[in-house]
Amino acid sequence: MPAPIKSVAVIGAGTMGAGIAGLCASIGCDVVLLDVKTEIAQQGIDRLCTGKRPVITEDQAKNITAGSLDTDLATISACDWICEAVVENLQIKRDLFSKLESIRKDGSILSTNTSGIPLRDIYQGMPERMQRDIAVTHFFNPVHIMKLVELIPGSKTDTDVTDRLAGFFDGPLAKGTVYAKDTVNFIANRIGCFWMLAGLHKANKANISMETADALMSKPVGLPPTGLYGLIDLIGLDVMNFVSKNLDTNLPATDPGRAYLTMPSAESNMLKNKQLGRKTGGGFYKMIKSDDGSKSMEVFDLSNEAWRAMQPASLDDQHNDIKTLMFSDDDEGKFAWDLMSSTLSYASALVPEISNDIVNVDRAMKWGFNWAEGPFELIDSIGAKKFADKVSASGGKIDGMLKVLLDSGNETFYQQDGSEYLNAEGKYVSVS
Ligand SMILES: NC(=O)c1ccc[n+]([C@@H]2O[C@H](COP(=O)([O-])OP(=O)(O)OC[C@H]3O[C@@H](n4cnc5c(N)ncnc54)[C@H](O)[C@@H]3O)[C@@H](O)[C@H]2O)c1
């Protein structure tokens, strides 16, 4: 049995660090939360237990001790797990890890919550002990709600380290661990950002309204009600732009996602005008509050870059189910096919590059992006043979796991009620 994790240090008390500290405190761990100043760490704790929907109780908050990196760094020497969640900056993270490594106890674990910096860039040239004891632990926002934690070992990370972390996440923390590889944006954001960035370009060319694009990219394909534009409003167009830049630096040269890294012209103008989404009071959508207290929604029409009243889309039956939608020969069907087939084909081609198997990919999209079914489950629902025939007929490439499936002579990625999946060798094995 790997040694349990009972005490935790979290460095960085922003959105993610405070969230991780709160989660650990809520199950009774002793937590140290450090930031550049003690007041910032304390504000992080206060945010957790105040407001309309407190995340932890005042009693649970007593399990967290706030401190500063200047005066309290020595307190991490008592901790089993030290989780770094400071700003996304390689040099800041490396400087911090050098300090942490010299103070932490033997047998403790180090991790980074980075969303995009390769782990190898963080541990490169660092002491052997650190290279054995470090991993990426990528939580999703909001930490107390999202089930997914992506766990990524480095090339020298001990399996005991990943076993202890996964045991802690899947056990006491009640999260869902997904095993990913040290590749850009790991699993969920690699596929999810492809879907969003490709979506902006493909919806732009489609002969449908933005409201229809969002209606199609939600319930009919098993995605959350925010759809495409609504999700980007939630995340922030500036964050998507930051993600694009990181992808530009780190995506392989031949990656199909490279085609979508530059924002379309209307979205570039929105960025320039700081029309970024919900956090700036409007992005693709905005809510209008009238003097009489009534509320209405407006949409920023990308075709003429002007606000207009939102016109809720109503979908026909054939557009409400992915099985018929993807094969409808109309504007709705063409858009849904264009975006979903390229995203599912992308996911298929990324195994085993980003994950050893399809199960971790499906779980990442369900637990991190709230998809009702993961990419491979969706292909099974559509019918893998029917899907592959249309990909080929449209001039697309059958790659990765879809090719493995067709070559194996089987028809589905999962069988026996989902208890077995097709591995990269084309054999069915048990889902763990
Ligand atoms: N916000 C998200 O949705 C999200 C999701 C997954 C992963 N991440 C990653 O988690 C990490 C933290 O993100 P966040 O959104 O919580 O950021 P944030 O800006 O909310 O918080 C960052 C914290 O780091 C502190 N900090 C800044 N410079 C520091 C330094 N030199 N030393 C120590 N602390 C310093 C800041 O005071 C701040 O409290 C980043 O690596 C980010 O990429 C963010």
The ligand as an ORCA input file, in Angstrom:
! r2SCAN-3c Opt
* xyz 0 1
  N      -7.591     29.207    -13.815
  C      -7.781     28.067    -14.442
  O      -8.865     27.794    -14.985
  C      -6.692     27.028    -14.461
  C      -7.048     25.685    -14.698
  C      -6.066     24.700    -14.653
  C      -4.744     25.059    -14.401
  N      -4.419     26.365    -14.205
  C      -3.004     26.678    -13.879
  O      -2.888     26.818    -12.470
  C      -1.852     27.775    -12.146
  C      -2.448     28.899    -11.313
  O      -3.508     29.485    -12.053
  P      -4.607     30.422    -11.367
  O      -5.694     30.568    -12.351
  O      -4.903     29.929     -9.990
  O      -3.795     31.804    -11.288
  P      -4.131     33.075    -10.393
  O      -3.602     34.230    -11.142
  O      -5.546     33.066     -9.941
  O      -3.224     32.836     -9.090
  C      -1.823     32.784     -9.138
  C      -1.272     33.061     -7.760
  O       0.143     32.964     -7.844
  C       0.676     34.014     -7.044
  N       2.005     34.350     -7.520
  C       2.336     35.186     -8.489
  N       3.673     35.224     -8.638
  C       4.172     34.415     -7.715
  C       5.480     34.047     -7.359
  N       6.554     34.561     -7.973
  N       5.619     33.162     -6.373
  C       4.541     32.666     -5.745
  N       3.282     32.987     -6.030
  C       3.116     33.853     -7.019
  C      -0.266     35.172     -7.180
  O      -0.148     36.062     -6.074
  C      -1.604     34.474     -7.235
  O      -2.196     34.368     -5.963
  C      -1.293     28.227    -13.488
  O      -0.168     27.450    -13.794
  C      -2.441     27.955    -14.462
  O      -1.987     27.765    -15.784
  C      -5.367     27.362    -14.197
*
